[in-house]
Every structure is written in C-alpha cells, then in structure tokens.
Amino acid sequence: MTGLAMPKPDAATLSRRAEIVADMKIIVPGEGVVDAVNGMRAFESDGLTAYRQLPLVVVLPETTAQVARILKYCNDRNIRVVPRGSGTSLSGGALPLEDAVLLVMSRFNRILDIDYANRTVTAQPGVTNLGITHAVEQEGFYYAPDPSSQIACSIGGNVAENSGGVHCLKYGLTANNVLGIEMVLMDGQVLRLGGKHLDAEGYDLLGVMTGSEGLLGVVTEVTVRILKRPEAARALLIGFPSSEEAGQCVADIIGAGIIPGGMEMMDGPAIRAAEDFVHAGYPLDVEALLIVELDGPGPEIDHLIGQVEAIAARNGSTACRISTSEEERLVFWAGRKAAFPAVGRISPDYYCMDGTIPRKELPKVLAGMRAMSARYGLGVANVFHAGDGNLHPLILYDANEPGELEKAEAFGSDILRLCVEVGGVLTGEHGVGVEKRDLMGTMFTDDDLDHQMRVKCAFDPNHLLNPGKVFPQLRRCAEMGRMHVHRGQMPFPDIPRF
Amino acid sequence: MTTFTPTTSAEMLEAVRWAAGEGEPIEVVGHGSKRGIGRPVQTEHVIDCSGLAGVTLYEPEELVLSARAGTPVAEIERLLAEKNQEFAFEPMDYGPLLGGEPGRGTIGGLLAANLAGPRRLKAGAARDHILGIQAVSGRGEAFKSGGRVVKNVTGYDLSKVMAGSWGTLAVLTDVTFKVLPRSETETTMALRGLTEEQAIAAMAAAMGSSAEVSAAAHLPETVTGKVLDGALSGRASTLLRLEGFGPSVTYRTEMLKTLFSMLEIDTIDEAASRSLWRQVRDVVPFADGTGKPVWRVSMAPSEGHRMVMALRMQAAVDAYYDWQGGLIWLRMESDSEADTLRALVRRHGGGHATLVRASLAERAAVPVFEPQPAALAALSARLKTEFDPKAILNPGRMVASHGGGVAASHATGG
C-alpha cells in the first residue's frame, strides 16, 4: 500500500484491548464479537482492496440499543469507531483502524414495514439495496437507486455514500429517495430524522447525513420511497466514430426534452473488452458506444425511440440497434454491466476512478487521459454515465510489477485533478473515503473544509467516528474557534493531528 | 438602523464579517416576500440581498443554471421557459397567501425556504435540485459546497443544509440548480364528489399505478369552488395531473379512466390545468386577504385526513390536501390551536406543522416551526452555533433559543 497517513493509533486504547473486547462481549452477547485474528481477516479491507488493516475488534450488534451502548462506551473512553455495512465501498470508507472498534451492521437485516399506500419501505440498514426491491417486486414496485453493487451493498451503506447508479439522472440519488432514518450519535443518543412524511421541520439533517461517509452517526433504520415499475423499457445501442459525436448526441437528446431512464457511454477499449467477454454484439469498429434506455408507458417509448434514433443519425452514428424484446435489451446492458470484470480479463489489475465532469468537457477530458496514458505507460478504458457526467476511467496496471500501483494511483490523481479543472468534482458516487482524501484541497479551500468540519463538530466533536476518512487534516473543533473548556481544561488535548 | 445592500460577494463578505466582529444581529432579506414567515426578527441591521443579482451561467444542454442569490425567481423562470425548461420542483409563491404581490422572491430565498410544489412527490423540493452554493456563514467566512454537476458526493452536502435554514446559518451569495425540460403538455382529471377517505384511497391508487401521475390533490367541497373561478364548485374534486409527451398523456389518461371507471370524472385541458395547479400550489383558496392563521402540515399521505377529521371535532378549520394527502393546508377560524394540532399530528404518525401565516403577536408566542425532540433540538442548536456562534443571522427566526427574542436582546444589550 502506498503512503497513506492514517491517524496515529492511540497507545492507551491498544493497551486496553482485552478489557474493551470483554466489555463488548457484555454489550453484545453470543456470537456478536470477533476478536481472533483469523476471524477479523474477513473485515480488514472493503472494496478498495489496496488498503488493509486489522481492527481492534469487530462487533456485530443486533439492536439499536446495543449500537447506542457501544458508541457511548467508546465515546466515554475516547475509543475510535469505524462503521461498516456490507464492505463494498470503493474508496476505503470502511477501512479499519488498528485502534478502532469495527462496528459491522450486517445483522440488521430485516425489512420492518412495507406500506404500499404511502409507497415506502422501512428496513434495517443491513438489508441489501436489491433486497428492498425483492421485497416489493411481486406488487410491481422497486427501489430506484441501483448502484452496480446492489446485490451486496446495504441500504445503510447507500445512505452513508449517497449511492447512485445508472438511473439517477431520471430517478435521483439515494438522497432523493430516502425519507427518514433512525440514527445513533457518537455519544449514544438515538435520533429520528424524517419518516413517511416529506421535508424537515428544521435544518435538513437527513440531507447532510446522506453521503456523510459514516463520520456523523450510525444509521440503524432507513425509510425509502418505492416506485411503480415503468410499464416498459427499451434500449438503443448506438455506435459513433468518436466521443465528440456521442457526446453531442447525448446533449441533443436532453436538448429535445427527453430524459432517458439510463444513458451510458463506453470508449473503444471498454467496448472491445466487454465484447470479448460477453459477446453482446457490440460494434467493434466504433470509438464510442451509447446505450440509451427509455422507460415508461409503451406508447411514450414508441413515440420517443424514433426521435432518439434520428438525433443519433444527425450526429453521425455508424451503428444503431433498437431492442425488440426484453432479452435483447438485457443483452445490450450485459456488456456494460460486465465492463469492470471484462477489463479485469485484459489486465492483471485495474483501478477504478469516479470523477464527474460537465458533459461538454468529455472530449477534452478523454484527450487529456490519452496523453496521461502515454506518459504513465498504462492503459485506460472508460465507462461513463453519460446523462449525468459521471466518468469511470479504469486504469490498467499490474500490482506485481514494482512501482505500477503507485503509477496507477498518480495517474488516477491526475485524472481527478483534470475533472476538477474543467468544472467537475472528485467523486460522483464512490465517496472520498481514504482514497481521495488528500485531493480534497484541489476542490476546496481551507474555509470550505472548515465549514464541512463544523458539521462534524456538531455531530461528533471528539472526532471518534470514522477518523482519517474524507478530511485531509483533522482539525480540532476547539481550534476552529469553538472552545470546549471544562474546569479550565480542554477535553482530549491529545488527539493526534496528521 | 443600517441596511446593507451588497452587490458583490466581496461586499457581502465584508458586511457579514463586520456584523460577526461586532456581534450585531442582522436580518437577511431578499425581496422580503416570505418575511412574514417565522418568529418575528427584530434587529438593528438588515442585509438586503436583492442587489446581488444576475444569472451567471445557464447551459440548457447541461441542465444547469447558476445565479447570484438575489436574482428574482421570476426572471430565472422566464429565462428557463425560453428554452422549454423549468425548475422541476415547481417552487410555490407565498405572495398571494401572505397578502403580497405574486411573482416576487429571490432564488436565494427559494432555497432558504426549501420551496416545493405539487410535483414534490415525483420531483422533490428545492433541496433535491440544488447542486452547489457559495455563502458567508455567521462567522464571517466565505465558503462553498457542491458544484455544477448532478452527481457529486465530494464532502458533506452543505447545500442541503442551506435548504430550509431560513437564513439562520449563512447568507447565500451564489446558487447552482439542476433544471429540467418542461413537459410538452398536461391534463388533469378531476374525480368528483369523493369523501376525504375515498379521495385519499383514490390518490394512493393513482400514484401507485404506472400512469406516472405528477400531482394529486384533494379539494373538499368547501374549497373546490375557490379555484378556476368556481368552475369546480359544488362537489369535492380529487385532482390527478398527467404531464409529458402528447401520446403518452393521452394513453395514461385512458389508463386512469379505466382505473376509475366507476367514478364521475371531469377532464381539465392543458391551459386550465396549468392555472389550476398554480392555484393549488400557491394556496389561493386561503389567499383571502385576511390574517387568519394558516398551517402547512407534512404527514404520511394516508394519515393527514384522519388528523384533520379529529381536528375538526375541536376547532373550526378549513382544509385541503396536496401531495396525495401528505401536505395539508389548514386555515383556522381564529386561534392557531398550535398545541391541539401538533398533538394530533403526533398521534397520527407524526410529521410537522409550520404556521406560515399568523399575526405578529401569534408568531412571537407560538413556535412557528415544529418543536423538535430534545436530542434533535440540541443537535440543531449545535449546528447553528458552529455556523453562527454569535447568533447574528436572523436571530430567533426558527427557534427562540437560537438568539433574538426580546429577553435575549436585552440581556446582550441588543
């Protein structure tokens, strides 16, 4: 692993490990505490596997009361806590710390309420994203945000990361589909934000909790909006000689007032890797491939599909297929959905990036990436949520070659800097975590970051929840102008800075 | 009394920095179109944001628009309409209800009040469309959050924190919103003569169908005559709106007609439909020129009418429903009945009630915004303190204890 500075482990906590483990076993009786190294290995990393660390102890609570007791216990004793859902984070958001309790929410796995009249599902946070859809699909409903890891990722993790998916231009991100949560603050207080009603009575704390990457509180219950499945969906598979034409086609579709359910782009290397892998019938003589999916009532799709086809032709498409059956639509998607493993077949390792850019900057960013690719001597394949500008470059490297991981990471950082330079952002849906933490300064000033940190100070003033993530530098809340003076002493004067 | 009229972000920063340095409370206003909402704010100084105006970026193909916070919403909506686009969250206009002119209000105020409209269930509120902000916090420091792209999880979403904060955390200087295409056409079906209970069930069935209903409201018999110049007078109207491309709207209209084949249905054409929903949105039925208390209540759609039924046993009240029954507009005959109403909201599954119209005296005496449970109130207070430690921004507008109020200003010497 490359030089990632994490908070210095607290020696006092490490020395009291046996006592902490024993106390955790009292709070969570039965099988809920994993303290043997062999057992803890399963939790030493998340989806960003380049980084690994064994935690102090793994605790798997089953009730909100247990979560509250664990957090209060740790808060009172200055012990750090790292929350974890299914561990599918691609940015190291659930990377353990040596001196931190790893709070694993996977046993919170029940659906609590299905309410078709209000179109809501209330679930415990460990229920998978797809599990929510499975619970309601017999009635023709589904949960819209569909991150690619939806079979495994948990709804609690989705709240922490504000997860997206391929349908979010039309249906929104997690933040737009979550109505309420129950959560526990680091001091053990249990709060309810929202519910089956809309909007907040005061500050939009649910809005800031969504996407806060486990730094503000631990979610113990989630209420989401479910939607009726669109009556039908059809997809167009359109090939272009270059990304410029494909990009203009996307702009013209939107300019015509059409918001497709999904709109995905792949570049030449990604097309060829995917086709080799799944044989979806993708054209191989194009440099950009668009999948445009229209969903809704049948006559609406029939009305729009010809318009999209005409727009594509006007922009110089050299191939255009329209799905005529559900099977064919799924085949169109098969290549896109398998793009990551397909790239995994042509390279020993790949590193997936996640910037977002204004769509019109795509040609410039792709050209920039080609130049970087030549400079670093590493290949890159691109898949792109074209509707919303979210770019996933896959950098190809071989971890067994000394120095290649470092090169890949430097390449990735350069790409993200370019995204910010053209008006975009560091991360569209994967989160900052540890991965992009040290790049936050390219997008934000110290004052920007301090105002984010002030939210943290309101929720977790001692910086005990998931420290070392998101913020490049932990600044003591007191230092930023708010003094916690008790009996002449500042609490926790020994919090390390890094 | 000083009124600051900054015309640049730098001037705004300077004004707030001064107030922060001196600990001088200031009222933050745009056009003042929603000034009557919230606890009365009494300050020596005012920051008038309306001079900080102008659209700074509009790229229709990228679905994005940025503007200075004091830009008139009406100006932005005109600009969007030229490109057949709009704010999909259909921001309401409080002007008619509060006895002011229609069409006033700034884009900063729109976000600070987290405005929404009948499309709330389908398209969200201002909070769901804000992409980025620049602001000056009560500490006198400029900061930004978010950006100009739809998909962004870089750092905490402070833009959402600004939504519905009523100018109590920071003064906005710039905002960037997602914009969307306007629907090609729309039509509304009015189911006639349903009881409230039947109406709630019908709206749930319509919203849960694949007809993609974009708005569902119920106007009881006492209210239905107050829209469209009385065209719907007589029997209660349950309104279902369909929007989109022509062939799709036609098809979905038939779908709903089949779903409700047992009921009497009036179909309202595009032009009338647009006026109708603007009236529902802007609470025109209660824009009666009086100061009678009006509540805006948000509850689970299935529960609102039960709460109203119980309330009618205890108080004289007129009511209608938007958001499938989840948004309840209530006009009280005399007293605001705050405690009675809020107890009933809690008993019927919870939610929140905001007193959006009331006399000055009542707004000073009754919590305008729903009081929060202790732990949540304490967290909100900590957030306020972090952003505005001296409580200089709109002190006490949302919560009495967040600065302001007669007692507090005396104690600190104003």
Interface residues (C-beta under 8 A of the other chain):
Chain A: D115 Y116 A117 N118 R119 T120 G140 F141 E161 N162 G164 C168 L169 G172 L173 A175 N176 L185 Q189 V190 L191 R192 L193 G195 K196 H197 L198 D199 A200 E201 G202 Y203 D204 L205 G207 V208 T210 G211 S212 K228 R229 P230 E231 A251 D252 I254 G255 G257 I258 I259 G296 P297 G298 P299 E300 D302 H303 L304 T356 I357 P358 R359 K360 H385 D388 G389 N390 G423 G424 V425 L426 T427 G428 E429 H430 G431 V432 K436 M440 M443 F444 T445 D447 D448 L449 D450 H451 Q452 R454 V455 K456 C457 A458 F459 V470 G481 R482
Chain B: E59 P60 E61 E62 L63 V64 N84 N114 A116 R120 L121 G124 A125 R127 D128 S137 R139 E141 A142 F143 K144 S145 G147 R148 V149 V150 K151 N152 V153 T154 G155 Y156 D157 L158 K160 V161 A163 G164 S165 L169 L180 P181 R182 E184 A201 A204 M207 G208 S209 S210 A211 E212 G244 F245 G246 P247 S248 T250 Y251 R252 M255 S298 M299 A300 P301 S302 E303 W323 G326 L327 G349 G350 G351 H352 T354 F369 E370 Q372 P373 A375 L376 L379 S380 R382 L383 K384 T385 E386 F387 P389 M398 V399
